[in-house]
């Protein structure tokens, strides 16, 4: 059975301070432009002892990246299972992580801010010591409450300021003036992590000390360092043979087994139906594989050979209905036929000029005979340059569909620098870039974030990022079905599936 990828987690999605997760271990607070900072450890002496001039990349991002990527590469964490080659490229992971870390922290180092090298190193050490094994680093809010701030400007409280943090991190710059961060009991928002004073977190809408063991919590990321929020209370996770009511109460990689005790999971492989231990997920590489033949198990019709479809009742690949037979659910008919809704949902030859458009299960739901397009619910000549695009953004060969305020019109596709709203406005070998202009597709080996950026496809790299590559053959790495062409699908390699630790989310 094919399992579809949802969203591949990027490094930034788990925060460059370490992921803040919610009760199910999958989310983090979505902070504003200063969500990558880390305020004080909480003592006046430490605040007065500012260290030497530092560098964000050298003193914080590179050491943090090396810490996280080295842990992710450990065999016991299993993170390499879903990557090409089965191992994490630590050097590549570290370089990518450090670069994105520096970009994410850039806002905090603006104006007259300086970086304190000693404090930056202390924060990385704290992040490393507060978790063990394959757990993610602590949540953003907790790090902010415990780390001495290492990027701040010289302004004192009530004085002028130009950097986000001031007064050695005890203040926040508001409309050009350094204001003290809020004390305990003051209203706060989790989306603004620097509101609360050193040593406090935003809990229940108010600044408060991080809850300790046994105290109430709302989600992970609020408890004191080393504790997790389980069933609404902060505490440590159960060790081997501890009593439990659910796997979530057990320590990393343990499950709540028979006798209601935390036990080790004794199976090497895993699947979506065969859960891993606590704080773990089942990870597997994805590779191009042939589409299923008649009788093969399927989830959707793409899992089956082109002449077949996935039957709703049996979830197996069966022949598509032919001419004169009722359309299968989803307007499914044999290749070259359309579903004639006026005829009661029957598979018929594709309609000709002037006839109502037929229905299809393909990417274009309204279809006509070759050389025609669906315009105002009827089949007509494919539109030429300057004419409105037909349904499904269809234009004559050699033209693209350009989106404007006045509507969508067929144009000669644009090359480098041409304005665009989507890839359809750009010529072959070009795509619509982030600035709204056509840019050249990137060659194999270039880093990428989406498939449209590449001359080939965008697939996972050994560092946990993504790289442009030639279209894969059977058995080669892929990310989506479209990477594999029309005759194959992108499936998890079940035999290579392994339980991966929580730290794998950084890849």
N, C-alpha and C positions, 0 to 999 in steps of 0.2 A: 504494500500500500504506500502511496506517495504522501509524504508529509511536506507541506509547503512552508518555506521560510517566511517569517513575519517581517521583522525588521532586524537587520544585522546591527548589533550594538557597536557604535563607534566609541572611540576613546573619550570624546567629550561628553558622551551621553552618561558616563558614569562619574564625571567630574575629575578634574585633574588634581584635586586634593584627596581623592579616594571617594568611592561611591557612597552616597547616602541612600539607604534602601528603606522601603516601606515594610509593612508587616509581612508581605509575602516575599520580600527580598528582591524585588525587581525594579523598584523606582528610586527616585531621589527628589529632593525639593528643587523646584525650578526657580533658581534665584535670578536676580537682576544682573546688571553689568559688573557688579563687584562680588559675584558669588564665588570667586576663587581665592579669597583672602583668608588669613588665619590670625585672629587676635590673640591677646595675652594669656600667659600662664597664670596670672592673677596676683602677683606680689609686687609691691612698690619697688623693692630692691631690683627685681629683674627688669622693671620698666626703666629704671634709671641707668642701667648698665648696658648702654647701646654699644654694639660691636663695631667691627671694621666695615668699611665700604665694601659692598658685595655686588654680585652679578646674578640676576634672576635665573638665567639659564645654567650658569656654572654651579651656583650654590644651592639652588632649590630644585629646578626642573630636571636636570640631568641625574642628580642623586635619587630623586623620587622615582624617575623613570626606570633607573637601574634596579631599584628595590622592587618595584611592582613587576617588571618584566622578568626578573630573575625568579621571583616566586611563581609567576605564571608558567615558567618553563620547567619547573620541578616535575619529575615523573609522577609523584603522588597526586599532583593537582589535575593531571589529565587534560590540560588545555590544548595540547597539540593534536588531540584526536580529530578535531574538525579542520585542521590546517593542512596544506600540501606538505607531504613528507612526514607528517605525524609528529613534528617537533616545532617548538616555538623558536623563531630566529631572534635570540635575545638582543643582538646588536641592532637589527632592524627595528624591533619593537621599541628599544630604548630611544633610538633616534627619532622615531615617529612620535612617541609619547612626549619626549622633551620638547619637540617643536610645537606641538599642540598645547602643551602646558604653558610655554612662553607666550603664545598668542592669547590664551585664555586669561593670563595674569596681566597682560599689557595695560589694561585699564587702571589697575591698581598702582602702577608705577609711573603714571603721568604726572604732569606739573613738576613740582620740586621734590617729589618723592625720592627716597634713597632705599637701597636694599641693605639690610643688616646681615652680613654673611654668617655670623655666629648664630643668630636667631633662626635663620633659614635652615642651617644644619640641624639645630635642635628640633625644629618642627618635623623634618624628615625622620629623625631618630624617633620622635614621639609617635609618628604615624606607623613606623615599623614595629615598635615595641607594644603598641596597643592591640595588635592582632597577631595571631599565630597561624601556622599552617597555610591553608589555601583560602582563608577568609579575606574579604575585601578590607581595605583600610577603613577607618571610622568615617562616619558621616560628616559632611561639611560643617554643620552646626557644632558638632562636638569638637572638631579640630579647632574651629574658631574660638571656642570657649577655653581651650587649653594651650594652644600654641601662642607664644609671645609674638606679636605682630612683627613682621620683618620687612615690610614695605610701607613707609609712611613719610610725611613731610615734616618740616621743622616747626610749624605753627603750634602755639600753645592754645589751651582752651580760651575761647572768646577773642582770639586773635585771627587775623586774616590767614587764609589758607588757599592752596591751589591744587593739592593732591587729595585723593579720596579719603585717606586716613591721615590724621594729624595727632599732635601731642603724643608722639611715640606709640600711636595706635589706640590710645585711650579715648580719642576724639574722632568724630566723623565730620567731614567738611560739608556744610549745608549753606548754600547760597553765598559761598565765599568766606564764611566764618566757621571756625572750629568749634563744634559743640560736643559736650560730653555725651558719651553713649548712655543709653537708658539703664536705670537701676532696676533692682528686683521689684516686681509688681507693676511695672510700667507696661502699657499696651504695646504689642509688637506684632509683626507679621513674619512668618517663616520665609517669605520670599525676599526679605531684606535682612540677611544674616548679620550685618554689622550694627543693627540697631541696639542690641543689648550690650551691656558693659562686659568687660573681661570676666570670664568664669561663668557667664550666664547663657542659657539657651532660650529660645522662644517655645514655651510650653503652654498650651491652652490659651494662646493669645496674649500671654504675659511673659515678661522676662523672669526667669527663675533659674536656680541652680539645677544642674543635671540630676535627675532622680537617681538615687542609689538603689542597691539591692532591696527588693521588696516594695519599693514605692511605685505609685501608679505612673503609667506612661501611655502615650497615644500611638507611637510607632517607633521603629528603630531609628536611631539618629538622635534620640532625646536622652537616652540613659547615659550615665557616667561611663568613662572609658572602660572597656573590657566587659561591659554588660550589654545584654540585648533585651528588647521588649518582646515578651512572650505572654500571651493571654492577658495583656493589659498591665503587666508588672515587669519591672526591671530585674534581671537576675542572670546568673550564669547558666549555660546549657548543661544538660545532664551528661555525665561521663558514662563510660561503658558500665553496664549492669545497673545504672540508676533507674529508678521507677519513672514511668512516663505514661501519658495519656495519648500523646500524638508524637509523630516524628519531629515536629517543629520544636519539641522540648528537649531533644537530644543534641549532643555535640555534633560537630562537623563530621559528615560521612556516616553517621550512625542512623539507624531506623528504630522505631518503637516496635519491637517484635512480640512474640508470644510471651505471656506472663507479664505484659506491660512493663518491660524493661528495655533500656537502650542497648541494642546489639549491633554488631558489625554486619554490613551487607556482604554476603558471601558469593555474589555473582559477578563475573568479570564484565560481561556485556550488559547492555541496557536497551530500552526502547521507550517510546512515550507511554506504553502500557505497563512498563516495568520500572517503577520509580527508583531513583537513586536515593542515597542518604540525605540527611538534612544539609542545607546550604550547598547542594550539588544539583546539576542538571545533566541530562543525557546529551552528549555531543557526538556528532559524527561528521566526517567529511562528505561533501556532496559531489557526485560525479555524473557525467552524462551516461545514460543507459538506454537501450532500445525501448521503444514504446511497446506496451503489452499486446499480444495477439488475442485471438478469440478465446474467451474463457478466463483471461487473466484478471486478477483483482485490480480494482481501480477506485479512484476517488472522483475524478472528473474525466471528461472525454479526452483531454489532452494526454492522459495516461495510456490511451489506446492507439493502435495503428490508425492512420488517417481514414481508412475505409470503415472503421468501427467507432462505436461510441460507448459511454459508460452507462449501463442500464440502471435506472434509479432503484429498482426493486432488488436486484441481485448484486449490484456493485461489481459487475463483471463486464468485460468488453464483449459486445455483441455487434452484429452487422447493422449498419445504418439502413433505415427504411428506403425502399426503392420507389420508382415511378408508380403512382396510383395507391400506394400504401399510406396509412395515417402517419403524420409526423410524430416522431418521438418527442417526449417532453423537452422543452427548450428549443423548439423549432428545428429539430434535428432531421436531416434527410441525407441521402447518399450524395457523394461529391458530384457537383455539377447540377444539382437539383435545388429547388427552393420550396419553402412551405407556403402553399397557396391558402391564405386564411379565408379568402372569399369562398373557397371551395370546401370549407369545413375543416381545414387543417390537414390537407393532403399534399404529399410530395409530388411536385410537377416540374417540368423543364422550366428553366429560368425565363421570366417574361421578356417580351420584346418591346420596341418603342410604342408608347401610348398605353401600355398595359400597367395595371397597379403593380407596385414593387412587391416582391416576395420577401419572406422572412428567412433568416438564417441564424445558425448558432455561432457564426464566425465573428471576427472582430468588427465587421460591418454588418449590422443586423438587417439592413434592407438591401436586397440584391437584385440585379438585372442581368440580362444576357451580356455576353462579351461586347465591349465597346460602348456600353450604355451605363448611365448612372441614375440614381434615384433622386428626382427633383420634384418637390411638392407631391410626394407620394405616388409619382408615376415615373416610368422609365423613359429617359430622354438622352439625347446626345451628351457626352461628357463635356463639361464647360471648358472653354478656352481662356486665354490670358485676359484678365480684366473682368471676367464674369464671376458671379457669386459661386462659391464652391458648392458642389453637390453634397447630399447627405453623407456623413462619414468623412468630410474634408477631401472629397474626391475631385481631382482636376485631370485634364488631359495629360498624356505622357509628357514628361519633361518639365511639368509645372509643379509648383508647390502651393499650398493653401495658406495665405497670410491673414492673420487676425487683426482687424482694425476696429475702431469705435463705430464705424458705419456698417460693419459686418465682415464676413470672411470672403476673400476674393482670390482668384487664381493668379499667381505671379510667376515670373521667371525666378527660380531659386537664387538666393543671394550668396555671395562668397564672403571672404574675410572682411569684417568691419561693417557688413550690411545689417541694418536694423532687423530684429526678429522678435516674435512673441513665442515661438515654439520651433522645434527642429524642422517642422514642415516648411518653414520659410527659408531654410538654408539648403544649399546645393549638397550633392553627395560629397562625402569626406569632410563635411562641416557640421557643426551643431550649434544650437543657440546657447551662448555662454551666459554667465551670471550678470553681465553688464547689459544684456539685451542686444548683443551683436553676434553675428556668426563668427565662429572661431574654428580653426582646423582640428579635426579629430586627432587624438594623441596616439602615438605609436605604441607597440608592445613594450612593456617594461616601465611605462610611465605610471605614476600613482594616479588613482582615480577615486571618485566617490559615487559615480553613476555610470551605467553602461553607455549612455549616449555620448560620453566624453571620448570614447575609445574608437579607434579604427576597427578593432575587433570587439572584445567583450571585457567587462570589468569583473574580475574574480578575486577570491581571497588570496592573500599573500602569506608567506611563512611568518611574517612579523605580526600577523593579526590584522593588517590593514587590507587595502585593495589595490590591485595592479592591472593595467591593461594587458591583454593577452590575445593571441590568435584564437579563433573560434575552436573550442575543445572538441576532440573526438571522443568516442566511447571510452569510459573509464577515466577521463581526465577531469580536472577540477572545474566546477561550475557554481553558479549562484542561483540562477533562475532558469526555467525551462527554455526561454527564448535564447539563452546562450548556446544551446545544443542544436539549434536548427529544427527543421520540421519533423525529422524522423526519430528524434530522441527526447527524453525528458531528463531533468536534473533531479536525481534521487539521492537520499542519504544512503551511504554504504553501511547497511545494517551490521555486517560482520565486523566493522571497524568502530562501532559505537562504543563509547566509554563514558563513565561518569566523570564529570569535570567539576572542580571546585568553584566556589563563588568568585574567586579571583579571575577566573576566565572571562568574566564580563568586561574586563578592560580591553580584550582583543577584538 
